Amino acid sequence: VQLQASGGGLVQAGGSLKVSCAASRGGFSSVAMAWFRQAPGKEREFVAAVNWIGGNTFYADSVKGRFTIFRDNANSAVYLQMNNLKPEDTAVYYCAADVVRAIVPGIRAFEYPYWGQGTQVTVSS
């Protein structure tokens, strides 16, 4: 699975943004997908994950109620809709894929062997 993230940008606090991740080279409908983020000087942290069919989703406490992860298996894509953005959401956002934990996704970065290149999200105050 090859992943390409896009859709990042600059938004004011309270605004919304949707980032996308397109997968290629097949097998997308059999993998769990997740979004992680990394702010300058900080470790990469889990944001959200969705299982292979989209039935189970998981969120970090910091984004619950504001972010929504969803996938479109027909188009091999996963999305992260981010609402009510805060300056502390500023980071590079990465999508990731895992074949092993397709039914119940992991929330730790080392559980995901496939990664996209990241897209920058900046939230101004």
Buried (B, 14 or more C-beta within 10 A) or exposed (E): BEBBBEBBEEBEBEBEBEBBBBBEEEEBBEBBBBBBBBBEEEEBBBBBBBBBEBEEBBBBEBBEEBBBBBBEBEEBBBBBBBBEBBEEBBBBBBBBBBBEBBEEBBBEBEBBEBBBEBBEBBBEE
